[in-house]
Amino acid sequence: MTDFLLLFRNDTASQSSLSPEEMQQHTQKWRAWIGELGKAGNLKSGEPLERTGKVLRGKSKIVTDGPYAESKDMVGGYLMIAAENLDHAVELSRGCPIFETNGTVEVRPVGKLER
């Protein structure tokens, strides 16, 4: 099994249009999907990300408030999963509820550092 990082990019405009009841239902779908990944032995870790933070840039390492991307590109969270290969990781990602609110999942293999 290989490790993969799933980065979730939210379309905040689509999410903010949900009613409280719809948001609760959407959250339950997330919990169910993540629970299924766990039961199948594919889930390693993951957390939502806060909307605030800092960004360091360039050789001078200038610090600015952020991250501020277009609202449709805001990274809202991540999961680390184990999958047989990239195609398998993509297939596992297809069940993600983020697609219901016009979001995206970026599937990235995790490289190994030589120590």
C-alpha positions as CSV (number, residue, x, y, z in Angstrom):
1,M,0.0,0.0,0.0
2,T,1.1,3.5,-0.8
3,D,0.2,6.7,1.1
4,F,-1.8,9.4,-0.7
5,L,-2.8,12.9,0.4
6,L,-6.3,14.0,-0.5
7,L,-6.6,17.8,-0.4
8,F,-10.1,19.2,-0.4
9,R,-10.7,22.5,-2.1
10,N,-14.0,24.0,-1.2
11,D,-16.3,26.2,-3.2
12,T,-17.2,28.4,-0.3
13,A,-20.0,30.1,-2.3
14,S,-21.8,26.8,-2.8
15,Q,-21.3,25.7,0.8
16,S,-22.5,29.0,2.2
17,S,-25.8,28.7,0.2
18,L,-26.7,25.5,2.2
19,S,-29.4,25.8,4.9
20,P,-28.5,24.7,8.4
21,E,-30.4,21.4,7.8
22,E,-28.6,20.9,4.5
23,M,-25.2,21.6,6.1
24,Q,-26.0,19.1,8.8
25,Q,-26.9,16.5,6.2
26,H,-23.7,17.3,4.3
27,T,-21.6,16.9,7.4
28,Q,-23.2,13.5,8.1
29,K,-22.3,12.4,4.6
30,W,-18.7,13.4,5.3
31,R,-18.7,11.4,8.5
32,A,-20.1,8.3,6.8
33,W,-17.6,8.5,3.9
34,I,-14.7,8.9,6.2
35,G,-16.0,6.1,8.4
36,E,-16.2,3.8,5.4
37,L,-12.6,4.6,4.5
38,G,-11.6,3.8,8.1
39,K,-13.6,0.5,8.2
40,A,-11.9,-0.6,4.9
41,G,-8.4,0.2,6.4
42,N,-7.6,3.0,4.0
43,L,-7.8,6.0,6.4
44,K,-4.6,7.0,8.1
45,S,-5.3,10.5,9.4
46,G,-6.9,13.8,8.5
47,E,-8.4,17.0,9.8
48,P,-10.3,20.1,8.6
49,L,-8.2,23.2,8.3
50,E,-9.1,26.6,9.8
51,R,-9.6,29.5,7.4
52,T,-6.8,31.6,9.1
53,G,-3.1,31.3,9.0
54,K,0.2,32.8,7.8
55,V,2.1,32.6,4.5
56,L,5.9,32.9,4.2
57,R,7.3,33.9,0.8
58,G,10.6,34.3,-1.0
59,K,14.2,34.4,0.2
60,S,13.3,37.1,2.8
61,K,10.6,34.8,4.2
62,I,8.1,37.7,4.4
63,V,5.1,36.8,6.5
64,T,1.7,37.8,5.5
65,D,-1.8,36.9,6.7
66,G,-3.4,34.2,4.7
67,P,-4.0,31.9,3.1
68,Y,-6.1,33.9,0.8
69,A,-6.9,32.2,-2.5
70,E,-10.0,32.6,-4.6
71,S,-12.9,31.2,-2.6
72,K,-13.4,28.3,-5.0
73,D,-9.8,27.2,-4.3
74,M,-9.7,27.4,-0.5
75,V,-8.1,24.2,0.9
76,G,-10.5,23.2,3.6
77,G,-9.0,20.0,4.9
78,Y,-7.1,16.8,4.1
79,L,-7.0,13.1,4.6
80,M,-4.0,10.7,4.4
81,I,-5.1,7.4,3.0
82,A,-3.5,4.2,2.0
83,A,-4.3,2.7,-1.4
84,E,-2.8,0.2,-3.8
85,N,-2.0,2.8,-6.4
86,L,-3.0,6.2,-7.8
87,D,-6.0,4.8,-9.6
88,H,-7.2,3.1,-6.4
89,A,-6.8,6.4,-4.5
90,V,-8.8,8.2,-7.2
91,E,-11.5,5.6,-7.0
92,L,-11.7,5.9,-3.2
93,S,-12.0,9.7,-3.6
94,R,-15.0,9.5,-5.9
95,G,-17.3,8.9,-2.9
96,C,-16.3,12.3,-1.3
97,P,-19.3,14.5,-0.5
98,I,-17.4,17.6,-1.6
99,F,-18.5,17.1,-5.1
100,E,-22.1,17.9,-4.1
101,T,-21.0,21.5,-3.3
102,N,-18.9,21.9,-6.4
103,G,-15.6,21.2,-4.6
104,T,-12.5,19.3,-5.7
105,V,-10.3,16.6,-4.4
106,E,-6.6,16.7,-5.3
107,V,-5.0,13.2,-5.0
108,R,-1.3,13.2,-4.5
109,P,1.1,10.3,-3.8
110,V,3.3,10.9,-0.7
111,G,7.0,10.6,-1.5
112,K,9.5,9.1,0.8
113,L,12.4,11.2,2.3
114,E,15.8,9.5,2.3
115,R,17.3,9.9,5.7
